[in-house]
Amino acid sequence: MAQDFPDSWGLMAQEFLQTLTDGWSKALASWQEPDWAAMGNMGNIGQGMPDQFSGMRFTSEKLQALQQQYLQDSLSMFDPAFLQARLATDKRFSDPAWSNNPVAMHLAALYLLNARTLLGLVDALEADAKTRGRMRFVMEQWLAAAAPSNFMAFNPQAQQKATDTQGESLARGRENLEKDVRQGHLSMTDEQQFCVGKNLATTEGAVVFENEYFQLIEYKPRTAQVFAKPLLMVPPCINKFYILDLQISNSLVRYALEAGQHVFMLSWRNPDASLSQATWEDYIEHAIIRAIAVTQAIAAVSSINVLGFCIGGTMLTTALAVLAGRGAKPVECATLLTTLLDFNGCGVLDLFIDEALVQGIEKEMGQGGLMPGRNLASVFSFLRPNDLVWNYLVKNYLLGETPPAVDLLYWNTDCTNLAGPYLSWYLRNTYLENNLVKPGKLTVCGQPLDLGLVDMPVYIYGSREDHIVPVAAAYASNALLPGAKRFVMGASGHIAGVINPPYAQKRSYWLRKDGVLPKTQAEWLDGASEHAGSWWPDWLEWLKGHAGGLVPAPQQYGKDPYLALQAAPGSYVLAKT
């Protein structure tokens, strides 16, 4: 059939592409300045764009190439084998119901063709990289929402299931929708199957200190002897700490304990109105620096080891720079997991953090207020809309399925608030102005900040597919810290790459045997070798070299005046937004 009507089909394709181009040109020329103050809650990220889009044009060479590709792909619309192969590469349309239904198959294939074309038009814009990135993000959101798989009228898989179950799948889908409306968020997992303290965060321990910012958990040793220098873990304060202590099979805490480490955990308080005026400096001084001092006192040592995850690593490094400025060195070595210190090229979030957005947040909550955890969760979910939003809408509501019980996804929905002044400082001085890398630019807790003073061995980990902390950005920390460093790259993304226990025998990691750290991560990778399995054993072997000798494991929690207050996981982690 493609050979019977090539001219007419090609003409139609040209007209359609020209319509797209003309429509975009008109839309861009008439784009209005959005209400940036309304974006201060970050839940509306990507809904408006600044007026630099006005009068934008397309690169003629790219537009011509896009037109030729569109014509070529359009002719393939009459080849069923080609369409089936194309649909099989997209999990939204990979179910046989799509390829067995000619109408649905062509509809899905046309959607994919038009989606690629629209994204190609974005790439053809005559604009700087950040502007194109912003427009691409918005277009990806629109395309993800417009997929025919999201609508019962166009989804043959959902229609077939409704027929096979005599409407039962539709009834279950309605029940799932009503439940999600009541709970206020889209279900990603069967939340009824998890309970913090019962089958999550179950490693035995006790809270040995608390203040208004955090509780400090000391875990019960699992070996007769432990290394003399304890390990303090600092998780991100935008999530609950138990990402590092999920279940027995994937707990980094338990793994370290079984290797003879004496582990402490900083458990953040979920901010309420009483912490609405808390600042970045408050968290550094009264949380991280305080936790280091208490851990030292309980273990009766002059120095400890520390681990920071994501923004927890950013805060931890800030605290270490403050301590170094004071002439103190209470830490022997540090581990930074998917951590940003240099915020140049820091991923998709950087596309939308500009002066207008930061000023809006500063105006709304810079002097006091809370960023709701649900808003933050929405932002991170829509960074991967097909995987973390529309996928669950289709399964929960159209197919009437109960999401499987996945501990990582339960943790992902267990949101935390953020104090407005803390968030305002963070966005301006990291994503917007990248001030952490400028020696003396910032004064934190009374000390001019210089990361060059953080002179200690550091283990730096980055995940290859991380969309929040790109692996190249994690690697950039090597150039900022003067001590001996070891860099390791793991497979997968921001969370799954980190939580990769050896028992699972999954994924892989990369390192360089020569220990050389070139200027860029790409150069480093050229000399790196891949190893099957988890990076955890490599990290523990490195940590042992900085943990001191073995001593008898403590027989009780804490040490006067820091005595056990309550059993782990404590009460702060149980607070909901």
ZIRANOR-V37490 format. One line per field, one symbol per residue. phi: phi as a letter, one per 20 degrees, with the letter a starting at -180 (. if undefined). A space follows every 10 residues. Layout:
# ZIRANOR-V37490
phi->???
This chain:
# ZIRANOR-V37490
phi->.fefcfffff fffffffffg fffffffffd feffefffef emfegneccf ffffmfcdff ffffffffff fffffffedg ffffffffed ffcefggffe dgffffffff gfffffffff fffefebfff ffffffffff fffffegffe cgfddfffff ffffelnfff ffffffffff ffenbffdbf ffecbfndcc ldffabfdab cfdbddddef gdcfccffef ddddffeebe ffgebfcgfc efgfffffen eddccedfff gcgfdfdfdg fgfffedfff fffffgffel cebcdcccdl fffffffgff fffffendce cebcdddkdd deeemdnfff fdecgfffff ffffbfdqqc efffffffgf fffcffedcf gfffffdeem eegfecffff gfeefcecfg fgffffffed gedlefedgn fddclndgeb ffeedbfcdd dcefdfeecg gffffffgfe deffccdcdd fmdgdfffec fffflcmabc bdffmfcffd fffffgdece cfneegffff fffgfcdmfe cgffebemag eddfdaffen effefef
